């Protein structure tokens, strides 16, 4: 059980740090909402420490140590860590799932860029689909097909985030658009980073990213209809809010360099009402065959872990390799 004071601290973190999730979480049942807020608070703190800290390598290594303590049942003396430790114990959370997030944050700390859409989806699987798989665990939805669709939703939301933040990321020296799309369109990525502007190649790449996200949202919706009935509206809300961000970007001519797309409170409220209606009507409709589509190759390892197909006790080789790289950097050896 999560201590009430720790739970309140987690609610406060999400209320100020993740408005979209906070809005969607309000329509989740309490048995899922509270552990979900604890999960997101831990992820939010971890992401902020890596993204905003001066020593990103050290921040990732501290997160590794915090996860070790959480899974040993001895969390760090902080509300988000104590709350997430309770979630891990209560729901038997597969360790691979938060460690996939850890690996994605390690990639962030190294400033990785992604040559192709598949590589970008490898990254998105770690920083977003891992959270979708953990949410399924909290809802007791460990069927492989449902997990695959949850991972689709995570991929779609992360691709939407990337499309929204092209300008903001570029001004910070970061670029997440697939590099091969830009070079094929005649744009040198470094030229864009030196002087961020809504060039035609950037707009086209942003449009392609959102088109791919839309296909994933469309397929993900079939999985939402298989979640517990009282959870469907909350998850539908999250998807609708992010799709609305993509629609705002499209209305701006796929220019997210000049202005960052946002959704108003009124729009979010309308989308939540729509989600509640769809959740009720969806229970009356037959399930689409899209539910059974194979998972995207980049998320298959998450589906297997959450479905308990191949329990993994040790850290993956790829995670160990990137942590060793960060250790070397932290010691000034690389």
N, C-alpha and C positions, 0 to 999 in steps of 0.2 A: 504494500500500500504506500502511496505517496503521501508524505507529511503535508498537512494543510498549508503550513507556512511556505514550504517549497513549491506547492502547487500555485499559490498566489503569486509568488515571484515569477514563475514560468508564465502565468497569464499576463503579467505586466510586461515581460520581455516581448511577447508576441503582439500585445496590443500596440506597442510602439515600433516594433521592428519588422513586422510582417502583416500589413493591413489586410492583404488579400486572404491570407490563410485565417487570420483572426475572424474575418467576416464569414468565411465558409464554415469555420469550426462551430459557429454559434448554432447551427442546425444539426450538428452531430449529437447522438445520444451521449449522456454523461459518461457511460462506461467506456466510450471510445474517445470522447472529447478530451477528458483530462489526461490520459496517457498520450494522446496525440499532441496536446500542447506541451507536455514534458519532452516528448521526442523532438518537436520543432524548436523548443527553447534550447535544447542541447545542440542541435544542428546549427541554430542561429548564432549561438555563442562561438562555436567552433569556426564557422565561416567568417564571422567578424574578426576573430583573433588572427586568422590567416590573412584575410583580405586587407585589414586596416593596420596590422602591426608592422613595425619597422624591420623585424627579423622574422620573415615568413618561415624559413626553415626551422627555426627554434620553435615557432608556434605549432607547426605540424608535429614535431617530435614531442612537444608537451601533450598534444592531443592523443598521440599514440600511448603515452604513459597514462593519461587519464582513462582511456579505454581499457588498458590493462587492469587498472584499479577497479573500474566498474565491473568488469567480468570476474574479478577476484572477490567481489562483494565488499570492497573497501573503498568506496568512491571518495574523491577529493571533497573537502569541506566547502561545497558550493551548492546552492539550490538546484541548478540545472543538472549537475552530476549526480546528486543524491536522487533526484526525481527520475533521471534516466536509468539509474541502477535499479530502482524499484520496477520500472517498466521491463528491463531486461529479465529480472527474476520472475515477475508475474506472468510474462507472456513467452518465456523461453525464446527470446529473440536470437536468431542465428547470428553468430559473431561476424560472419562474412559480410553481412549487410552494412553495419556501421563502419566496418573496415574498408568496404568499397568506397564509402563517402570519404574516409580518411585518405585513400589513394587519390581520389579526385582532387582533394584539397592540396595534396602533395604536388600534383601536376600543376595546380595554380601557382604554388609557391616557386616552382621552377620556371614559370612563364612559358609553358608549352604552347605551341601553336599547332594547328591541325591541318594537315595537307588535304584531307578529303572529308566528305560527309560521314563516312564510316568512322574515321578517327574522331570526329566531333561527337558522334553518337557513343563511342567508347567513353568519352569524357562525360557526356550527359547521363549515361547509364550510372556512372559512379556518383555524381553530385545530385541527381534528381530521381532517377528510377529506383535507386537504392531506398530512398525515402518512401516512394510509392509502395515498394515491396514491404517495408516495415509497417506502413499503414495497414496493409492487408493482414499482416500478422496480428495487429491490434484488433482488427475486426473479425478475426477467426476465419478469414478467407484464404486458405492455403491450397486451393485447387490450382493446378498449374496453368490452366487456361485463364482463370481470373487474374492470376499473378502476371501473366504475359500482357494482359490488357492494362493492368495497373502500370506496368513498366512502359507501355506505349504512352500512357498519359504523362508519366514523368518525363519521357523523352520530348513529347510535344511541348510541355510547359517550359522545359529548359531551352529548347530551340526558340520559343517565343521570347523568353528572357534575353537570349543572345541577340535576336532581331531588334528588340526594344532598346538594348544598351550599346548598339554599335558605336554611336558617337561618344558616349560617356566612357566606354572602354578605350576607344582610340585615344582620347585625350589623356588617359592614364597610361598610354603606351601598350595597351593590350589589344589583341585582335583574335576573335574567335570564329569569324567566317571561314569556311573552307578555302584554303589558299589556292587550290587548283581551280576553283570557280573564278577567282579574281585574275589569275595569270592567263587562263584560257580566254578571258574577256579583255585582255590587254592592259590590265592594271597591275603595276608593281605594288605589292602590299606595303612595302616600306615607304613608298611615295605617299600613300594614303595616311600612314601613321605620322609622317613628318608634317602633314598639313591636312587634317581630317576635313573632308568636304563630301557632300552627297553626290559623288560622281555616279554616272550611269551604271558602271560596273558594280558599285556598292548597292545601289537600289535594286539591281537585278538579282544580286546574291541574296539580299534581304527578302525579296519576293520569293525566290526559290526555297529559302529556309522556311518561310511561313507556309508555302504550299505543301512542303513535306510535313510540317507540323499539323496542318489541317487533315491530312490523310490519317495521321496517327490519332488525332482527336476523334475522328469518325469511327475508327476501329475500337478505340478505347471505350466508347460509349456502350458497346455490347457487354463489356465486363462489368460496368457499373450496375447494370440491371441484374446481375447475379450476386451482388453484395447484400448483406442484411437490409431489409426494407427501410429501417430507420436510419441507415447510413447513406442511402443513395442520394438524397437531396444535397447533403454537404459536399460529397465528392463531385456531383454534377455542377454545383456552384463554383467550385474551384476551377473546373475545366472551362465553364462559361466565362468566368472573369478573365482567364488568360486568353481565351479565344477573342474576347472583346478587345484586349490589348492589341492582338494581331490585326483586328479590323481597323483600329485607330491608326496603326502604322500604314495599312493599305490606303486609308483615306488621305493620308499625308503623302501619297505617291511613293510609299516605301522609303521615305526619308526619315530615319531615326537619328541622323547626325545633327540636324538643325534643332530638333525638338524631341524630347523623350515622351513617348505616348503614355497617357494615364487614363484611368477610368474614374468617373465621379462616384460619389457615395450613392446618388440616386440611381445611377446605372447599375451599380452593384446590388442595390436593394431589388431592382427589377429583375435582375438575373437570378437572384436567390428565390424570388417568387416563381419565376419560370421553372427553376430546377425542382421546386417542390411539386409543381403541377406535373412535370415530366416524370418524376419519381413515382407518382401515383398512377399515371396512365401507363407507364412502362410495365407495370406488374400485370397488365391485361394483355400485352402483346407477346407473340411468340419470340423466342430467342433466335437471333440471327446466326447463321453459320460462321460469320466472321469471328465469333467468340473463339472458335477452335483453330484459328490461324496460328501458325508456328510463331514463337517469339522472335523478335528481331535478334540476329546473331549476337549483337553487342550486349544484350540483356539476359541471354540464356543462363548465364552463371548465377544471376540473381534469382531467377525463377527456380532453378534447381535447389538453391540454398533455402529459400523460403518455403518451398514445398517439401523440404526434408528429403529430397531425392538422393543427394550425395552429401551427407554431413561432413563438414570440413573443420578440423580442430586447429590446424596450423595456418599461419598466414600464407597467402599466395606468394608465388615466386615474384610476380610483378610488383606486389606491394613491398616485399622485402628488398627488392632491387632499388625502388625509388626511395625507401627509407634509408638505405645505405648511402645513396647519393646525397641525401639531405644531411646525414651524419657527417659525411666528409666535408660538405659545404659549411656546416656549423662549426667544424673544427679548423676551418681555413685550409683544408687540404684539396679543395676543388674550386 
